[in-house]
Amino acid sequence: MNEEFYFDYDPCPLDYDKSTTVDGLEVEWGARNYVNPPYGRELINWLKKGYEEYKKDKLVVFLLPVWSDTDWFHEYVEKATEFRFIRGRIMCGDGTQHARFPAPFPSCILIFTPDCMTLTKGVKLGANSEENGKEYWTKGCEHFECMF
């Protein structure tokens, strides 16, 4: 997914440990966020936080279980700008090749894309030889703040 969205922040990385890591629920997120939240009771808190960040014109992409029997699933699927089912079961594990197993539930991608963040790929051209020819992405508006 990173090839599509070019994430710059993960508020709950695989090695997430509240004692040594910044709490992703308490900090400002990046411009383009990948979120694979803990799938326990606190999952709703991550969805609320992600939606708040999206309202600040940030891209937020969630990897979630398809638990269509829950209130949060219906509430946030309806708010998302895009919803994608993942065919089959994703593989889970502890990060090693030896401990991989299929998830016990189907998964989906929930995408919140702000209106001004229509991604456009380009190539820099200009007098600066270091930047010339490098790829870059811009948002779909002309505000300087929206360029990344």
C-alpha positions as CSV (number, residue, x, y, z in Angstrom):
1,M,0.0,0.0,0.0
2,N,2.9,2.3,0.6
3,E,3.6,2.4,-3.2
4,E,0.1,3.8,-3.6
5,F,-0.2,6.2,-0.7
6,Y,3.4,7.1,0.3
7,F,2.8,7.0,4.1
8,D,4.8,9.3,6.3
9,Y,3.5,8.2,9.7
10,D,2.3,5.0,11.5
11,P,0.7,5.9,14.9
12,C,0.7,2.3,16.1
13,P,3.6,0.4,14.6
14,L,4.1,-3.4,14.9
15,D,6.5,-2.9,17.8
16,Y,4.1,-0.6,19.6
17,D,4.8,-0.4,23.4
18,K,3.1,2.3,25.4
19,S,6.0,2.4,27.9
20,T,8.6,3.3,25.3
21,T,6.6,4.7,22.3
22,V,4.7,7.9,21.8
23,D,1.0,7.2,22.3
24,G,-0.5,7.6,18.8
25,L,-3.9,8.5,20.3
26,E,-2.3,11.6,22.0
27,V,-0.1,13.1,19.2
28,E,-0.6,14.9,15.9
29,W,-0.4,12.5,13.0
30,G,1.5,13.0,9.7
31,A,0.1,14.0,6.4
32,R,-0.3,10.4,5.1
33,N,-1.0,7.8,7.8
34,Y,-1.1,4.0,7.8
35,V,-3.0,2.7,10.7
36,N,-3.2,-1.0,11.7
37,P,-4.7,-0.5,15.2
38,P,-5.0,-3.0,18.0
39,Y,-8.1,-5.0,17.4
40,G,-9.4,-5.0,21.0
41,R,-11.9,-2.7,22.7
42,E,-9.7,0.3,22.0
43,L,-10.1,0.0,18.2
44,I,-13.0,2.5,18.3
45,N,-10.6,5.1,19.9
46,W,-8.2,4.7,16.9
47,L,-11.1,5.1,14.5
48,K,-12.2,8.3,16.3
49,K,-8.7,9.7,16.3
50,G,-8.2,8.8,12.6
51,Y,-11.4,10.5,11.6
52,E,-10.4,13.6,13.6
53,E,-7.0,13.7,11.8
54,Y,-8.8,13.2,8.4
55,K,-10.9,16.3,9.2
56,K,-7.6,18.2,9.5
57,D,-7.0,17.4,5.8
58,K,-4.8,14.4,6.4
59,L,-4.9,11.0,4.5
60,V,-5.7,8.1,6.9
61,V,-5.7,4.5,5.7
62,F,-6.9,1.8,8.1
63,L,-6.3,-2.0,7.9
64,L,-9.3,-3.4,9.8
65,P,-11.2,-6.6,10.5
66,V,-14.5,-6.9,8.7
67,W,-16.7,-7.1,11.8
68,S,-19.9,-6.0,10.1
69,D,-21.9,-6.9,13.3
70,T,-20.4,-3.9,15.2
71,D,-21.7,-0.4,15.4
72,W,-18.2,1.1,14.8
73,F,-17.9,-0.8,11.5
74,H,-21.1,0.7,10.0
75,E,-20.5,4.2,11.4
76,Y,-17.0,4.6,10.0
77,V,-17.5,2.7,6.7
78,E,-20.2,5.2,5.9
79,K,-17.9,8.1,6.7
80,A,-14.9,6.8,4.7
81,T,-14.2,8.1,1.2
82,E,-13.3,4.5,0.1
83,F,-13.7,1.0,1.3
84,R,-11.9,-2.1,-0.1
85,F,-12.3,-5.7,0.8
86,I,-9.2,-7.8,0.9
87,R,-9.6,-11.1,-0.9
88,G,-8.7,-14.0,1.3
89,R,-7.2,-13.8,4.7
90,I,-4.1,-11.7,5.5
91,M,-1.1,-13.4,7.0
92,C,-0.3,-12.5,10.6
93,G,2.7,-13.3,12.8
94,D,5.4,-12.0,15.0
95,G,7.5,-10.5,12.2
96,T,9.5,-13.7,11.5
97,Q,9.0,-16.0,8.6
98,H,8.4,-19.0,10.9
99,A,5.4,-17.8,12.8
100,R,3.0,-16.8,10.1
101,F,-0.7,-17.8,10.1
102,P,-3.9,-16.6,8.5
103,A,-6.0,-14.1,10.4
104,P,-9.1,-15.6,11.9
105,F,-11.3,-13.0,10.2
106,P,-11.6,-11.2,6.8
107,S,-10.0,-7.8,6.5
108,C,-10.6,-4.5,4.7
109,I,-9.0,-1.2,3.9
110,L,-10.8,1.9,5.0
111,I,-9.6,5.1,3.4
112,F,-10.2,8.7,4.4
113,T,-8.9,11.0,1.7
114,P,-9.4,14.8,2.2
115,D,-10.9,16.7,-0.7
116,C,-7.7,18.7,-1.2
117,M,-5.5,15.6,-1.2
118,T,-6.0,14.3,-4.7
119,L,-2.5,12.9,-5.3
120,T,-0.7,13.9,-8.4
121,K,2.6,12.5,-9.4
122,G,5.1,14.6,-11.2
123,V,8.8,15.0,-12.0
124,K,10.7,18.1,-11.0
125,L,12.3,20.1,-13.7
126,G,14.4,23.2,-13.2
127,A,17.8,24.7,-12.7
128,N,18.6,22.8,-9.5
129,S,20.4,19.7,-10.8
130,E,20.1,17.8,-7.5
131,E,16.3,18.0,-7.7
132,N,15.9,17.8,-11.5
133,G,14.2,14.6,-12.6
134,K,13.2,13.5,-9.1
135,E,9.6,12.3,-8.6
136,Y,7.3,14.1,-6.2
137,W,3.7,14.0,-5.2
138,T,1.4,17.0,-4.7
139,K,-2.1,17.4,-3.4
140,G,-4.8,18.6,-5.8
141,C,-5.0,22.2,-4.6
142,E,-2.6,25.1,-5.2
143,H,-2.0,26.0,-1.6
144,F,1.7,25.9,-0.7
145,E,0.8,24.2,2.6
146,C,-0.8,21.3,0.7
147,M,2.4,20.4,-1.2
148,F,4.4,17.5,0.2
